[in-house]
Amino acid sequence: MRISVIGTGYVGLVTGTCLAETGNEVICVDIDEAKVERMRNGEVPIYEPHLELLFERNIKANRLKFTTSLDEGLAHAEIVFLALPTPENEDGAADLSYVLNVVEQIGKKITDYKVIVDKSTVPVGTAEKVHAIIAKHAPCEFDVVSNPEFLREGFAVDDFMKPERIIIGSSSERATALMKRLYSPFVRSGNPIIVMDEKSAELTKYASNAFLATKITFMNEIANYCEKVGADVDKVRAGMGTDSRIGKRFLFPGIGYGGSCFPKDVKALKKAGSDENYNFKILNSVLEINSDQKIILLPKIEKFFNNDLKGKTIAVWGLAFKPETDDIREAPSIDMMNGLLELNAKLQVFDPEAMPNIKKRFGDKLHYSESMYEALEGADALLICTEWSIFRTPDYSRLKNALNNPVIFDGRNLYNVSDMEAEGFTYVSIGRKA
Ligand code: UGA
């Protein structure tokens, strides 16, 4: 089928590439000329495991092309995906200006039937708005479909190629049939394509992300309570997770959730609720708890150093908001590092992928280390903010030799408490014995 994807951010690029992989002819449109040129030369502009292989293969096969021309994209496609940013407004609402600007142009430019697909995370009622804008101008028939994405950064290719479900919000049989045909190669295993009205599809995305953020936050509260009563959150988690109604996943406590999605979507749903005079009480709590959780280790570090961090050096492992990404948006590491800097600590930091992004943000306030072990040299403690695999089995004797004090503050519960005791570390983690 002939597809265009407008916007080559994270979602657009993965969508375009994976749709080309199943034989569709895809044109990706972006206003950024330099980026389009780089992509034409085979350069993937984001870090995402497994994307490069598919990207190169489909460019070579001529199924994946890039342009800055919206006209070219529209002339090519029968299905047009909108994968444009929906950043957070000052009041927490999703800013739809990128989406609606492009939609206005689409309305003025289309000349034959097309399905316009909202892939971006957009508030309930956006498909209706998009339909009304295009209808003002378009001389031809068209349909608007809501098709939210559920890709996780770091696993996006896998999530796209083998989705647990596809959500299609559509009230047109013609558009639904086209979308089902497009997605049929991805659900061969029998996973469902769930068709519903546009508003329910739009809300499904917000409800899913807000639920997952709530699930994590609930576990963070249980972890904090475990510390008060001497229970072990690992054991509680294992016990709870075997109940299939609860499930094992997204039960891992830590120093809070971050990223470009959960924080933004929880705030946007709360704001959308208040616009309708509906107070999402649970989301208020989630936001409050998560912002406290991001700095939950700070008072523990202060206490260890008798409330005097001046002149102390802390090594920080892991800066990205989660492993397998260079994304630092809303990363708990940022809150922790800002807190430590305010207390006059010096920081020696290392992350396998996120160093350039952190450098842009913190400049010369931090010391940037070449390796995880270099970050430890002469440091008074180690703080872990992201659970990269490379941190999971460190050389303990190297660690002890490099650190001035054998103390680890672990925001991601990477190690067994008993192993660390046996190795002679002071080990502070989340929801377990200190
Ligand atoms: C999330 C959703 O998982 C995707 O389904 C969704 O498509 C995406 O947002 C989006 O809206 O675009 P992502 O932000 O890439 O994906 O990352 P997750 O793997 O969901 O992790 C989010 C945060 O939760 C991370 O900071 C992670 O460390 C934290 N987390 C996750 C926990 O603290 N504990 C857990 O058990 C799981």
Residues whose N, C-alpha, C, O or C-beta is under 5 A from the ligand:
A	BS01	UGA	E149 F150 L151 R152 E153 I216 F250 L251 F252 G254 G256 Y257 G258 G259 S260 C261 F262 F321 K322
